[in-house]
Amino acid sequence: MRVFVLLLAFYSCFACSAGRDRIDDATDAKTKACFNEKQSETTTTCLDKQRQVSETVLSNEIKSLKKRVNENYDDPYHLDDADGDTINDVFVSKFNASQAAWEKARDALCDANASLMGEWAATRGDSMMVCEINMNLQRVAVLKMIAPGINSPERTVGACVHARITDNKAGYSGSDTGPERAQSVIRESFRLMKLVMILATPAY
């Protein structure tokens, strides 16, 4: 029995150490600081505070995203129904569904990640919170790229297309006609395709 207890303690420490290695590679400075032995509060208390902070940051970014969309995407969603749904209304409805699905996926993934430490590991709960913090902050970074604003230098492809449509609502007013206009449209299409490829390329 004593040998079993010693082995259990050994593997618990091993899991804790392994968890810290993964944490050090994956998190920001404030979360890493929770594992500083010189801090006055416990690691779990510190992580819980950071998790709440990340939840607040994510909530604020969601509000900011919806504000950007409501301010810049109020055109009709259907071309043949000017009085029907607007783009921003459709977006908010679809986004709310996607956010709920993402939260479930986040919780499931973090639970799966924590299971690698074993149900008996003392740091399993800490691992869950670190995972949630990381995913919340990653989600914030992704949401910042959506509809950043008509005048933003970080405009997405969707914003570029929306701006192009908005500029030409009343009909094309430029000087190009015939073949020149066709060439201009082709150049614009290739430019947008190139932008799509750049945004779709993962960063390593």
N, C-alpha and C positions, 0 to 999 in steps of 0.2 A: 504493500500500500504506500509506504514511504517513497519507494522508487517511482511509483506512478505519479505521486504528487510532485516530485522533483522534475520528472520528465514534462509534466504539464506546465510547470513554472518555466522550464527552459524554452518550450515551444511558444509559450505566451510572450516571453521576452523576444524570441526570434521573430514572431509575427509583428510585434511592436516595432522592432528595428527595421524589418522589411517595409512596413507601412510607412515609416518615416522616410526611407529612401525614396519611395514613390511620391510622397508628399513634397519632399524637397525639390523634385524635378518638375512638379506640376502646378505649384501654387504661387500666389503673390507674396510679397514680403510680410504683409500684416498677418496672413494666415500662418506662414512659417514661424513668425514670432511667437505664436501660441505654444510652440514646442521648446521655447527657450526656458531652460531650467531656472533662470534667475527671475522670471516673472512672478508677481505676487499672487495671481489667481491660478486655478487649475487649468490644465490644457482643455478639458471639456468645456469649462465655463467660457474660456476665451474663444474657442471655436464656435460655440453657440452664439456668442455676440457677433462674430464675423459672419456667421450664416444669416443672422437677422439683418445685418447691414447689406449683404449681397441681395437678400430678398427685397429690401427697400430700394436699392439701386435698380434692380430689375423692374420693379413696379413703376418707378419714376420714368424709366426708359420706355416702357409700354405706353404710359400716358403721353410722353413726348412724341412717340411714333404716331399715335392716333391723332394728336394735335397737328402734326405735319401733314398727315394724309387729309384730314378734314379741311385744312387751309388751302391745299394745293391740288386736290383731286375731287372737285365737286361737279365734274362733267357727267352727262348721262352715261350709264354703263352700256346701254343698248343704243346702237346707232339709229334705230327706227322707233325709239320710244323716248322722246325728249323729256316727258313728264314721269318716267318710271324711275327705277332705282338709279342712284348716283354711284360713281366709282368708289367714293369713300365709304358709302354704306355697305356695299358688297365686300370691300376689303375688310372692314371692321368685323363683319359677320364671319368671314372665312378665317380671319386672324384669331378671333376668340376661340374658334374650334381648334385651330392649330396650337394655340397656347395651352389649352387644356390637355391636348394629346401629348404635347411636349413635356408637360409637368409629370404626367404619368410615366412617360418613357424615361425621364430623368430619375424619378424615384426607383423605377425598376432596375435601371442600369447601376445606380449607386448601391442598391441592395445586392445585386449580383457581384459587384466589385468587392463589397465588404465580406461577402461569403468566402472569398479566397483566403481570408484570415482564419476561418473556422468560427463556428457559433460560440465557442468558449473563449475566444480572444478578448482580452480586456479592452483593446483599442478598437473593437468593431464599430462602436458608436461614433468614435472620433473619425474613423475612416469614412463613414457615411456622410458626416457633416463636411469634411474636406471635399468629397466628391460633389456634394450639392453646391458648395461655394464655387468650385471650379466651373461647374456647368452653368450656374447662374451668370457668372461673369462672362463666360463664352457666349451665352445667349444675348447678353447686353451688346457685345461686340457685333454679333450678327444683326441685331435689330437696328443698330446705328447705320448699317449699310442700306436699309430699306427706306426709300422715299426721303432722302436727307434734305430735300428742299429744292425748289426751282433754281435758286441762286447759289446753291452749294457747289464747291469744286469737287465734291465727292459724289456727284449725281450718279445714280445707277442707270442701267440700260432702260429700265421702265420709266424713270424720270426723264431721260433724254427723249424717248419716244413720245411721252406725254407732252413735253415742252414743244416738240415738233408739231404735234397735232394741234396744240393750243395756238401756236403761231400761225397756222394755216386754216383756222376755223372759217374765216370769211373768204377763203379762196386764196390761191397763191398769187402774191402781188409782186414777185420778182420780175426780172427782165428776161429770164430764160423762157423760151417757148420751143415746142417741137423737140427735135433731137437734143438740143442743149438742156432742156428740162429733163428729158429722160436720162441723160448722162449724169445730171446732178442727183437724181433719185438713186441711180445705181451707185454712185460714189458714197452717198449717205448710207445706203444699205450695207456696203462693204465696211464702212467705218463702224457701224453698229455691230456687225458680225465680229469684227476684230475686237471690239470692246467686250462682247459676250465671251469670246475665247479667253481674254485676259482675266475676266472676273471668274470664269469657270476653272481656271488653272489653280490647283491647290498650292498653297505656300508651304514650303518645307524649311 
